[in-house]
Amino acid sequence: MPPQKVVSPVTASLQASGTSIVHGCPGVPRSLPRIETVIEIRSATGAPCKVRSVGIELRTIQKVTLPSKLGSTDSFREYKIYENPLAYRPPVGEFHQDLIALDIPVLIPLPRDIIASGYHHNIQGNWKASTIHKLFVRVACGDAVENEINYIEAFPVAIKLYDTLPLYRQYNEPVLETHNTNDSQVVVELSMPVSSLGPRDELILFTKVMTNHLNNRVKKNLRLLKLTLQIKEMLECHEGGLPKKVVKIYTTSKEFKPEENALNTQGISHQFRVEYPVDNDYLQMYSNKLSDHNNDIVNHQPQGSKEGEVTSRIESYNLAREKSIEKLDEGIPMTHIQGFTSIGKYFSIRYEVVLKVKLVNAKDMEIHLPITVCPFDRISSNYLLRWIMTECDYARHRFGKEFIDMMVQTIHYKKTVDLMASFNPPPLVYRNVKLDLARLGYSAEGYGNSKKISGFAQFID
């Protein structure tokens, strides 16, 4: 016979609120990023239930789908971030407590290395990757070990990180690099004004190719044939034997004519200006531009350039204005369904700019420059930065400057949990008495008058 289905005597939900349960700005320590909510546990029938304990867990789930010979393979890992097995327990000396309801305040600091929720889908590479977070609530009921019933509920938590905004100073410092060919004949100088980009932000790369003036044996007739700029997206799995996937998401080239490609110590300079590819328009609410961005990308040519001088090629999946995606798991923000830099435990998503230099009478070379891709563009970052400053001020006023300094300087996550626990109020219990029924919002006038109607219904006017 099939096992008998057991009905849980309780239900669990999060207290209704008009805001996210994630407070502060994850990635910005002085805003004190945290999960702040109230878990509401209620009797399923209205009759008092025997509650033994309530445990809370916060888990990260990373999933990767890769193509295989027989279709595709799914692989995932779960990581426990936070655990409190005794968020509620009965009074000392009692095995359980008869309750009709229970409110458990939750105040969980988020670790600095938490991963942003997101969904990455690369059509060309035919791979998918997602990161979600869930808050698990486990309620143990029963008056003995033999008849114990465990009820588990999971609540998705959408976590956005704000530590890679293009406006931050570290990303606005120029990247300067110099590279020599393997035969030391040619020197390539690169300069990138900014290293963090959001959707539709402009990627600028200054290049200068010249002969190596430190080499006394430079060949004659050194020429520059072509410069090619590529943007690559890389899926790197850290365990499980899964392969590394690298896909080009943008390519553009500049070919040099014979009368202008001779190299000397003065060099040949060229500037690449690329609008970073985008999959959706969810950030356009921050922009008042009315131009057709799609046509701008497809027909991209620097101002003043002649027809045919620059050859641009966009990967096919970037041409679509609207990208069809499958149903997303709960807890993934709509701004995080396109690729962005994400460093995780199971997999990471990284990006780089690749410059290919094709030469005559010298070794060709390929230069890789890592870049940071942010879910938010530079325009939306202006609005987000004001909000981040407000959240930092609020955290300082609520918790105190000294406490914030202590939390920022604390390295171990367990210690931050212990420090934050002092601000979390104790659980609020509701017993089967008139006063507690009134606190729940029910009328206590008819308490105990009806024997035929069980549960909360007898106390409702």
Phi, psi and omega in degrees: 000143179294149181298142181288134180285130181258128179270131181290139178281352182228163171232156180228142178208168175263143181301133182299136181207151179273003180233169177291152177283350175270119180248158187077192183234098179308134185099345178243097188301325184286352173271359180052067179302134186199158169261126184225113181199184177230125176273121181257114178253126184232150174294133183289331183251347185098339178282150178302139179241153184268104183262124179268311182197161175227127178244151182231139175223145171243122184234148173252133180238117177249133185229139179231135175241118182238149179290150176219176182296331183257016180134255178209156180239136177256136178219137181213161177222146175246139179232128180276123180266313186222144177212132173224093185290345182233057174296333171217140172213152183293167179304156182302132178093352180250142180280329179207176176221134179281118184224153170256343179197161181205129176247123181242108175295140181238128177220096186244117174290143178269134179292158182292331183266020179295149184262141179290140173295142181181166179226123180244128180224109178255110184293318182295316179281350178056044176226155179229148178211140182217153175228124177228158177236143180224141175260114182262136177239125180240120181247123177258124181238154177130156180258004178203162180294327184294326183249026181291138177237128179253128179245127182236132177228143181239136180239122179292143180235116179274120182241121175251140177258144183236030182261003180237022181300137182299343182280344183296147187299320184297336179268350179261002173277131185295146175262119182241126179218149176231132182228142175254149172291162182299333179266006177059027178272324188232145177243136178241123176255134181237145176215129178234115185298323180227152183240002175239131184227147172246179178304129179073000173292154184269126174266123181242128178228117176266132180233147174217121182247128184209166177287154182279107183288348178272353180262121181278354182239048178287133180289159176274160175060041173284132184224152176255116182272312187203145170244132179235129178251131178229148170246126184242144176248132185235129171259118182241113178268138188261352179202171176087002179071017180282144184284163174272133182248129178235127183227137175278126179251353177201141178216134174214148185226156174229117178260141183252135182285156182303327183282354183231007187253008177289132183263143174213189182289341177285328174082169176244125182256144176212147182238125175263133174231115187232131171277121187299134182301150183224147180257335180213170186247031185291343179265000183290350177296341181270354186246146176250016179284139182249008182284160179276100185295328183296316178294327178299321182289313185294318183260032185296121171215135177299149179298139178088355181277150180275158181297131180086355183286324179244129179253115181249140177225120179259136176298145193304323186286351177273352183279339184282133177289321180240132182255122179281126179231158179284174180297129184275152172292149178296144179099005178255117180295149181293336177282352186245033178254012171238166188297139172206159181297126182216116180258111184239179180277323182268320175212159176226149175247123181232162181224152177208154173260130181244127175248120177256129182244117180255123188237166172245131180069020176208160181290132173295157181219159180224123184244134181247127177238116177291142176230162177253127178253122183257146176295341183247138180276178184295325181292311180292333180296331177299319179287319181294325182296322177295318179294320179299317179296322178295318179295323178294319178295319180297315180298322180293321180287325183281315186259343180096143182297320181296320179294319178299315179300319180295318180293321181293323183278345181284127183270318186279130184295322182301324180291323177295325177296316180296321180293319182289335184299334181292342180265356184266121180291160181287165177298152179249116184261148177237111179267174183275066178226162184303314184299315181289328175295321178293323178295333177280351179101009179260154178283131181262006184294323183261019183301122176081002183278330184254129178258346184274329183257121180261164175084196184289340188301328184288347182255003181266131179293000000 
